[in-house]
Amino acid sequence: MNKICGIVAEYNPFHKGHEYQIQKTKELINYDVLIVVMSGNFVQRGEPAMIHKWKRAEHAIRGGVNIVVELPYLYSTQSASQFAHGATRILKHMGITHLSFGSECGNLENLQEIADTSVNPDHLHVALNQGMSYPKSYRLLTTDMYPNDILGVCYLKEIKDTSIQPILITRTNSYTDESLQEISSASAIRKAIQEKKDVSLYTPMAKELSSYPYISLENYYPYLRTFLLTSPKEYLQKMFLVSEGIENHIVKCAKENASYEGFIKDATNWRYTSSRIRRTCLQMLLQLSKEEVQKLPTLDSPRILAFDEIGRSYLHQLKKQEVSYSSRFAKLAYPYRTMEYRSTLLYTSIFEESLRQEILDLEIGGALYIKEDR
C-alpha cells in the first residue's frame, strides 16, 4: 500500500459534496487507502453534531472511506489552527502520504504562499482588515478568506517540511451557501432539516436526519445560563479557553437574555466571534479546566471509529510496524477516555433515555467493522 490519503472532516452531515471530494481525490492520485479524521459529537464551530459520531462514521465508510479516526474533543472544539494541528498530527501518525482538502479559491499556490507567512491563520480576518498584503491573485477573487481556505492554510502549515503531498479539491459551492442545490453545503442541509424539508436528494443520511431530534447549543442553554449565573468568577476563569475577561462578558449576556438567540446575538461583537463564544461556552458546559488540558499526555494512540476490509488490512499493516492505535475504548489513554465520555454524557443529556443509553453504549464499545456494500 503505497498511497495513503488523509482527509479532515466533520461530516455534519455526510453529503454529496463529501462523496465528490472522495471521488475527485481518487481520480487524481488513485490512493490505496483513504483515512478520515472526523470530529466527534461536538464540532469546530462549537455546536453539537446533528447525528452522533458512530452513525456519521458508518456513512463515511459506506461512502468510500476505509478508516475513520476520531478527532478528540479537545481539538474538534478549538480554533482552526488547533483543529488542524490535532487532525494532521493524527494523520501523520497513521502514515499518510497525501492530504486532500476542499478550497473555495481553488489555487494551491496562493494558499501555500499565505501558509509560508508568519501570520496565525486564526487571525487572517483581522490581518486582512489591518492591511496585510495577501497574494494578489487571491485578492482578485475575494476581499475575505473563506473557512475552507483558512483551514487549507492551516493544513499546509502543519505538513510543511514533510513529504506529505497536498491535494486541493475546489468546492462546487460556498461553505455558507444555505440554498439547496445538486451538491448542497452542510449548512444548507442543516438549515433545511431545521425547517423540516426533505433532504433525501442531498445526503445519504436523510433517513436518520428525519428521525433524529434536531439539536443545537440552544438545547443546552438553560443549563449553561444557570451554570454561568451560579458559578464564582474565579471558577469560570479556570475553564479552558477562558481568557481576557471573556467570562465577564458572557455572564453579563446570560443575565440579560432568557433566550439563547438573544444571548448569542448580544455576546457576538467586534472582539468575540460567535464561534469563539460557542466554543468557550462549550468548555464551560463540560467544565473542562485549563489544568486538565495542561496535564494531558501526548496523544500517541488515536481512536478508530470505523473501518472496512481495506481499512482492516491497513490497520494490520500498521500493527506490524508497531504503530499504535486504539480500536477499543478501554485502550484509550485514561485522560482522553474520561474527556470523551464526559463530552458524550453532555451531548446525550438532552435526549430521551433510550437514545441516550444507545449512544453511551456505543461510546464504551469498539470500532465498527462495516462490510462493503458499495
C-alpha positions as CSV (number, residue, x, y, z in Angstrom):
1,M,0.0,0.0,0.0
2,N,1.9,3.0,-1.3
3,K,-0.6,5.9,-1.4
4,I,-2.3,6.6,1.9
5,C,-4.5,9.6,1.6
6,G,-5.9,11.6,4.5
7,I,-8.9,13.9,4.8
8,V,-10.0,16.0,7.8
9,A,-13.8,16.2,8.1
10,E,-16.8,16.7,10.3
11,Y,-19.4,15.1,8.1
12,N,-22.2,17.1,9.8
13,P,-23.9,15.5,7.9
14,F,-22.1,13.4,5.3
15,H,-23.4,14.6,1.9
16,K,-22.9,14.5,-1.8
17,G,-20.2,17.2,-1.6
18,H,-18.1,14.8,0.5
19,E,-18.7,12.0,-2.0
20,Y,-17.5,14.4,-4.7
21,Q,-14.3,15.1,-2.8
22,I,-13.6,11.4,-2.3
23,Q,-14.3,10.6,-6.0
24,K,-12.1,13.5,-7.3
25,T,-9.3,12.6,-4.9
26,K,-9.4,9.0,-6.2
27,E,-9.3,10.2,-9.8
28,L,-6.3,12.5,-9.0
29,I,-4.0,10.1,-7.1
30,N,-5.7,6.7,-7.2
31,Y,-4.9,6.1,-3.5
32,D,-4.7,2.7,-1.9
33,V,-6.2,3.6,1.5
34,L,-8.4,6.6,2.5
35,I,-8.2,7.7,6.1
36,V,-10.5,10.4,7.5
37,V,-10.0,12.1,10.8
38,M,-13.5,13.1,11.9
39,S,-14.8,15.3,14.7
40,G,-16.8,13.5,17.4
41,N,-20.1,14.6,18.9
42,F,-19.2,18.3,19.0
43,V,-17.8,20.2,16.1
44,Q,-15.4,23.0,15.4
45,R,-18.0,25.8,15.4
46,G,-18.9,25.0,19.0
47,E,-22.1,23.1,18.2
48,P,-23.3,19.5,18.9
49,A,-23.2,17.3,15.8
50,M,-26.6,16.7,14.1
51,I,-26.1,13.0,14.5
52,H,-23.7,11.1,16.8
53,K,-20.3,10.2,15.5
54,W,-20.8,6.5,15.1
55,K,-23.6,6.9,12.6
56,R,-21.6,9.5,10.7
57,A,-18.6,7.2,10.7
58,E,-20.7,4.4,9.3
59,H,-21.9,6.6,6.4
60,A,-18.4,7.7,5.7
61,I,-17.3,4.1,5.3
62,R,-20.3,3.4,3.0
63,G,-19.4,6.5,1.1
64,G,-15.9,5.4,0.2
65,V,-13.7,5.9,3.3
66,N,-11.6,3.0,4.5
67,I,-10.8,4.1,8.1
68,V,-12.4,6.8,10.3
69,V,-10.3,8.0,13.2
70,E,-11.8,10.2,15.9
71,L,-10.5,13.8,16.3
72,P,-10.5,14.1,20.1
73,Y,-13.0,16.6,21.7
74,L,-10.1,18.8,22.7
75,Y,-9.1,19.5,19.1
76,S,-12.5,19.3,17.5
77,T,-13.8,22.2,19.5
78,Q,-10.9,24.7,19.1
79,S,-9.9,27.3,16.6
80,A,-8.9,26.4,13.0
81,S,-5.1,26.2,13.8
82,Q,-5.6,23.8,16.7
83,F,-8.3,21.8,14.9
84,A,-5.8,21.4,12.0
85,H,-2.9,20.7,14.3
86,G,-4.7,17.8,16.1
87,A,-6.1,16.3,12.9
88,T,-2.8,16.4,10.9
89,R,-0.9,15.1,13.9
90,I,-3.1,12.0,13.8
91,L,-2.9,11.6,10.1
92,K,0.9,11.8,10.2
93,H,0.8,9.1,12.9
94,M,-1.4,6.9,10.6
95,G,1.2,7.2,7.8
96,I,-0.5,9.3,5.2
97,T,1.4,10.2,2.0
98,H,-1.2,12.7,0.7
99,L,-3.7,15.1,2.3
100,S,-6.8,16.1,0.4
101,F,-8.8,19.2,1.4
102,G,-11.5,21.4,-0.1
103,S,-10.9,25.0,-1.1
104,E,-13.1,27.9,-2.2
105,C,-10.4,29.7,-4.2
106,G,-9.0,26.5,-5.9
107,N,-5.5,27.9,-6.0
108,L,-2.9,25.8,-4.1
109,E,-0.1,28.2,-5.0
110,N,-1.8,31.1,-3.4
111,L,-2.8,29.2,-0.2
112,Q,0.8,27.9,0.0
113,E,2.1,31.5,-0.2
114,I,-0.1,32.5,2.6
115,A,0.9,29.4,4.6
116,D,4.5,30.5,4.3
117,T,3.9,33.8,6.1
118,S,4.2,34.0,9.8
119,V,0.6,35.1,10.5
120,N,-1.5,32.9,12.6
121,P,-4.4,31.5,10.4
122,D,-6.8,32.1,13.2
123,H,-6.2,35.8,12.8
124,L,-6.4,36.1,9.0
125,H,-9.5,38.1,9.0
126,V,-8.0,40.6,11.4
127,A,-4.8,40.8,9.4
128,L,-6.7,41.4,6.3
129,N,-8.7,44.3,7.9
130,Q,-5.4,45.8,9.1
131,G,-3.9,45.8,5.6
132,M,-1.8,42.7,5.4
133,S,-0.7,42.1,1.9
134,Y,-2.1,38.8,0.6
135,P,-1.2,37.3,-2.8
136,K,-2.7,39.5,-5.5
137,S,-4.4,36.6,-7.3
138,Y,-6.3,35.7,-4.1
139,R,-7.4,39.3,-3.6
140,L,-8.8,39.4,-7.1
141,L,-11.1,36.5,-6.2
142,T,-12.3,37.8,-2.8
143,T,-11.8,40.5,-0.2
144,D,-12.0,37.9,2.5
145,M,-10.9,34.4,3.2
146,Y,-13.4,31.6,3.3
147,P,-13.5,28.9,6.0
148,N,-12.1,26.0,3.9
149,D,-9.3,28.2,2.6
150,I,-8.3,29.2,6.1
151,L,-8.3,25.5,7.1
152,G,-6.3,24.8,4.0
153,V,-3.7,27.3,5.1
154,C,-3.6,25.6,8.5
155,Y,-3.1,22.2,6.9
156,L,-0.3,23.4,4.7
157,K,1.5,24.9,7.7
158,E,1.2,21.6,9.5
159,I,2.6,19.5,6.7
160,K,5.4,21.9,5.8
161,D,8.8,20.2,5.7
162,T,7.3,16.8,5.4
163,S,6.9,14.5,2.4
164,I,3.1,14.7,2.6
165,Q,1.7,16.0,-0.7
166,P,-1.4,18.3,-0.6
167,I,-4.3,17.6,-2.9
168,L,-6.6,20.6,-3.4
169,I,-10.3,19.9,-4.4
170,T,-12.1,23.0,-5.5
171,R,-15.5,23.3,-3.8
172,T,-18.6,23.4,-6.0
173,N,-20.4,25.8,-3.8
174,S,-19.8,28.1,-0.8
175,Y,-19.4,26.8,2.7
176,T,-22.0,29.3,3.9
177,D,-24.4,28.9,1.0
178,E,-27.8,27.9,2.6
179,S,-29.7,27.2,-0.7
180,L,-30.4,23.6,-1.6
181,Q,-28.8,22.5,-4.9
182,E,-27.4,19.4,-6.6
183,I,-24.4,19.5,-4.2
184,S,-25.6,21.3,-1.1
185,S,-23.4,22.5,1.7
186,A,-23.7,21.1,5.2
187,S,-25.0,24.5,6.3
188,A,-27.8,24.3,3.7
189,I,-28.7,20.8,4.7
190,R,-28.8,21.7,8.5
191,K,-31.0,24.7,7.7
192,A,-33.3,22.5,5.7
193,I,-33.6,19.9,8.4
194,Q,-34.4,22.6,10.9
195,E,-37.2,23.7,8.6
196,K,-38.4,20.1,8.2
197,K,-37.6,19.9,4.5
198,D,-36.9,16.7,2.6
199,V,-33.1,16.4,2.1
200,S,-33.1,12.9,0.5
201,L,-31.6,14.3,-2.7
202,Y,-28.6,15.8,-1.0
203,T,-27.4,13.4,1.7
204,P,-27.5,9.6,2.2
205,M,-28.2,10.4,5.9
206,A,-31.7,11.7,5.2
207,K,-33.5,8.9,6.9
208,E,-31.5,9.2,10.1
209,L,-31.8,13.0,10.0
210,S,-35.6,12.9,9.7
211,S,-35.9,10.7,12.8
212,Y,-33.1,12.1,14.9
213,P,-34.1,15.0,17.3
214,Y,-32.8,18.3,15.9
215,I,-30.3,19.8,18.3
216,S,-28.2,22.9,18.7
217,L,-26.4,24.6,21.6
218,E,-29.8,26.3,22.2
219,N,-31.0,23.0,23.8
220,Y,-28.3,23.3,26.4
221,Y,-28.8,27.0,27.2
222,P,-31.0,26.6,30.3
223,Y,-28.2,24.6,32.0
224,L,-25.5,26.9,30.6
225,R,-27.3,30.0,31.8
226,T,-27.8,28.5,35.3
227,F,-24.1,27.5,35.4
228,L,-22.9,30.9,34.4
229,L,-25.1,32.7,36.9
230,T,-24.3,30.5,39.9
231,S,-20.6,29.9,39.4
232,P,-18.0,32.1,41.1
233,K,-16.0,34.2,38.7
234,E,-12.8,32.6,40.0
235,Y,-14.1,29.2,39.0
236,L,-15.1,30.3,35.5
237,Q,-11.6,31.8,35.0
238,K,-10.2,28.3,35.4
239,M,-12.2,27.0,32.4
240,F,-10.4,26.1,29.2
241,L,-10.4,28.8,26.5
242,V,-11.5,31.5,29.1
243,S,-9.1,34.5,28.8
244,E,-9.0,38.3,28.6
245,G,-12.2,38.7,30.7
246,I,-14.5,36.9,28.3
247,E,-16.2,35.3,31.3
248,N,-17.5,38.7,32.5
249,H,-18.9,39.4,29.1
250,I,-20.6,36.0,28.8
251,V,-22.1,36.2,32.3
252,K,-23.5,39.7,31.6
253,C,-25.1,38.5,28.4
254,A,-26.6,35.4,30.2
255,K,-28.1,37.7,32.9
256,E,-29.8,39.8,30.3
257,N,-31.1,37.1,27.9
258,A,-33.6,34.4,28.7
259,S,-33.3,33.0,25.1
260,Y,-30.2,31.5,23.5
261,E,-30.8,33.5,20.4
262,G,-30.6,36.8,22.3
263,F,-27.6,35.6,24.3
264,I,-25.5,34.7,21.2
265,K,-26.6,37.9,19.4
266,D,-25.5,40.1,22.3
267,A,-22.3,38.1,23.1
268,T,-21.1,38.4,19.5
269,N,-19.2,41.6,18.8
270,W,-16.1,43.1,17.1
271,R,-13.9,41.3,19.7
272,Y,-15.6,37.9,20.0
273,T,-16.9,35.9,17.1
274,S,-20.0,33.8,17.5
275,S,-17.8,30.7,17.1
276,R,-15.4,31.7,19.8
277,I,-18.4,32.4,22.1
278,R,-19.9,29.0,21.4
279,R,-16.6,27.1,21.8
280,T,-15.9,28.9,25.2
281,C,-19.4,28.1,26.4
282,L,-19.0,24.5,25.4
283,Q,-15.9,24.2,27.6
284,M,-17.9,25.7,30.5
285,L,-20.7,23.2,29.9
286,L,-18.2,20.4,30.1
287,Q,-16.4,22.2,33.0
288,L,-13.1,21.4,31.3
289,S,-10.3,23.2,33.1
290,K,-7.1,24.7,31.8
291,E,-5.2,22.5,34.3
292,E,-6.8,19.3,32.9
293,V,-5.7,20.3,29.4
294,Q,-2.2,21.1,30.5
295,K,-1.8,17.7,32.1
296,L,-2.9,15.7,29.1
297,P,-0.3,13.3,27.8
298,T,0.8,13.2,24.2
299,L,-1.9,11.6,22.1
300,D,0.0,8.6,20.7
301,S,-2.8,6.1,20.1
302,P,-5.6,7.5,18.0
303,R,-9.1,6.0,18.3
304,I,-10.5,4.1,15.4
305,L,-14.3,4.7,15.0
306,A,-14.9,2.5,11.9
307,F,-13.2,0.6,9.1
308,D,-13.9,-1.6,6.1
309,E,-12.0,-4.6,4.7
310,I,-9.3,-2.4,3.1
311,G,-9.0,-0.4,6.3
312,R,-8.7,-3.6,8.4
313,S,-5.8,-4.8,6.2
314,Y,-4.0,-1.4,6.6
315,L,-4.6,-1.4,10.3
316,H,-2.9,-4.9,10.5
317,Q,0.0,-3.4,8.5
318,L,0.4,-0.6,11.0
319,K,0.3,-3.0,13.9
320,K,3.2,-5.0,12.3
321,Q,5.0,-1.7,12.0
322,E,4.3,-1.1,15.7
323,V,2.2,2.0,15.0
324,S,-0.2,2.3,17.9
325,Y,-3.9,2.9,17.7
326,S,-6.9,2.2,19.8
327,S,-9.8,0.2,18.4
328,R,-11.4,-0.2,21.9
329,F,-12.5,2.5,24.3
330,A,-10.6,0.8,27.2
331,K,-7.3,1.1,25.3
332,L,-7.5,4.9,25.1
333,A,-5.2,6.8,27.4
334,Y,-7.2,7.4,30.6
335,P,-7.4,11.3,30.5
336,Y,-8.6,11.2,26.9
337,R,-11.0,8.4,27.7
338,T,-12.7,10.3,30.5
339,M,-12.9,13.5,28.5
340,E,-14.6,11.8,25.6
341,Y,-17.0,10.0,27.9
342,R,-17.8,13.3,29.7
343,S,-18.5,15.0,26.4
344,T,-20.8,12.1,25.4
345,L,-22.6,12.5,28.7
346,L,-23.1,16.2,27.9
347,Y,-24.1,15.5,24.3
348,T,-26.7,12.9,25.3
349,S,-28.1,14.8,28.3
350,I,-30.9,16.3,26.3
351,F,-32.1,13.0,24.6
352,E,-34.7,10.6,25.7
353,E,-33.3,7.8,27.8
354,S,-33.3,5.0,25.1
355,L,-31.3,7.1,22.6
356,R,-29.0,8.4,25.4
357,Q,-28.2,4.9,26.5
358,E,-27.7,3.7,23.0
359,I,-25.0,6.3,22.3
360,L,-23.4,5.8,25.7
361,D,-23.1,2.1,25.0
362,L,-21.5,2.8,21.6
363,E,-19.0,5.1,23.3
364,I,-17.6,2.4,25.6
365,G,-17.6,-0.2,22.8
366,G,-15.2,-1.0,20.0
367,A,-14.7,0.3,16.4
368,L,-17.3,-0.6,13.8
369,Y,-16.5,-3.0,11.1
370,I,-18.6,-2.0,8.1
371,K,-18.9,-4.7,5.4
372,E,-18.6,-3.4,1.8
373,D,-22.0,-2.9,0.1
374,R,-20.9,-0.3,-2.5
